[in-house]
Amino acid sequence: RNARDFDALARDVARTCARRVVTVDVRGRGASDRDAQQRYTLPTYVSDVLGVLDAVRAPRAVFVGTSMGGLITMALAAQHAARVAAAVLNDIGAVIA
């Protein structure tokens, strides 16, 4: 999955909810650069998302997380609850190893 998969949803949310929508390609996916040190871990992704929130000056956000994005959202909420205003989780699997 990559951010482009959610273009239609992003447009609809921005239009109907009058919200700014930011979609993210996590490192190594979509338009994001690959990580030469291969740091493809949940804590790294959470840190990256916090960096995006800071870069767009969003103290809190509503997240839509599908698959790995859902896992990132859950970890973000567990570690930085004040940054997550709400979350929609989709297709994260029944078992988390």
VMD Tcl script that draws the C-alpha trace (Angstrom):
set ca {
  {0.00 0.00 0.00}
  {1.03 3.59 -0.49}
  {-0.47 7.05 -0.09}
  {-1.86 7.06 -3.65}
  {-4.21 4.23 -2.68}
  {-6.11 6.74 -0.56}
  {-6.39 9.68 -2.98}
  {-10.18 9.38 -3.38}
  {-10.75 9.06 0.38}
  {-8.44 11.99 1.08}
  {-10.26 14.20 -1.42}
  {-13.67 13.23 -0.02}
  {-12.64 13.84 3.60}
  {-11.04 17.17 2.73}
  {-14.14 18.29 0.82}
  {-16.93 17.00 3.05}
  {-15.27 17.59 6.42}
  {-13.40 20.79 5.53}
  {-10.17 19.27 6.84}
  {-6.58 19.36 5.71}
  {-5.59 15.83 4.74}
  {-2.01 14.57 4.70}
  {-1.24 11.14 3.30}
  {2.05 9.47 4.10}
  {4.25 6.98 2.30}
  {6.27 5.31 5.04}
  {9.96 4.91 4.41}
  {10.77 2.53 1.61}
  {7.25 2.57 0.15}
  {5.57 4.62 -2.55}
  {7.37 7.92 -3.14}
  {9.46 7.71 0.07}
  {13.15 7.04 -0.09}
  {14.52 3.69 0.93}
  {16.44 3.56 4.19}
  {20.09 2.66 3.59}
  {20.25 1.32 7.14}
  {17.06 -0.72 6.64}
  {15.28 0.66 9.70}
  {11.84 -0.71 8.84}
  {10.41 -1.19 12.31}
  {7.24 -0.06 14.04}
  {9.10 2.32 16.41}
  {10.83 3.91 13.41}
  {7.53 4.39 11.58}
  {5.96 5.95 14.69}
  {8.90 8.35 14.93}
  {8.50 9.22 11.25}
  {4.79 9.96 11.71}
  {5.57 12.20 14.68}
  {8.03 14.01 12.43}
  {5.32 14.53 9.82}
  {2.91 15.87 12.45}
  {5.58 18.29 13.63}
  {6.47 19.32 10.07}
  {2.85 20.20 9.24}
  {2.39 21.80 12.69}
  {-0.40 19.47 13.72}
  {-0.44 18.93 17.48}
  {-3.18 16.30 17.04}
  {-4.69 14.45 14.12}
  {-7.38 12.01 13.13}
  {-5.78 8.90 11.62}
  {-7.06 6.37 9.12}
  {-4.80 3.34 9.24}
  {-5.06 0.36 6.91}
  {-2.93 -2.73 7.40}
  {0.51 -1.58 8.56}
  {-0.86 1.96 8.86}
  {-3.34 0.63 11.41}
  {-0.52 -0.91 13.43}
  {1.43 2.35 13.26}
  {-1.67 4.23 14.42}
  {-2.21 1.84 17.33}
  {1.41 2.17 18.45}
  {1.27 5.95 18.07}
  {-1.90 6.10 20.19}
  {-0.37 3.86 22.86}
  {2.81 5.92 23.10}
  {1.57 9.43 22.28}
  {-2.15 9.46 23.07}
  {-2.34 13.25 23.10}
  {-1.37 13.34 19.40}
  {-4.25 11.09 18.30}
  {-7.64 12.84 18.25}
  {-9.37 9.79 16.74}
  {-8.53 6.72 14.71}
  {-10.16 4.50 12.13}
  {-8.40 1.12 11.86}
  {-8.88 -1.23 8.96}
  {-7.49 -4.63 8.01}
  {-4.81 -4.90 10.68}
  {-5.18 -8.65 11.11}
  {-6.52 -10.77 13.90}
  {-3.17 -11.58 15.48}
  {-0.30 -9.23 16.19}
  {2.99 -11.06 16.61}
}
mol new
graphics top color blue
foreach p $ca { graphics top sphere $p radius 0.5 }
foreach p [lrange $ca 0 end-1] q [lrange $ca 1 end] { graphics top cylinder $p $q radius 0.2 }
display resetview
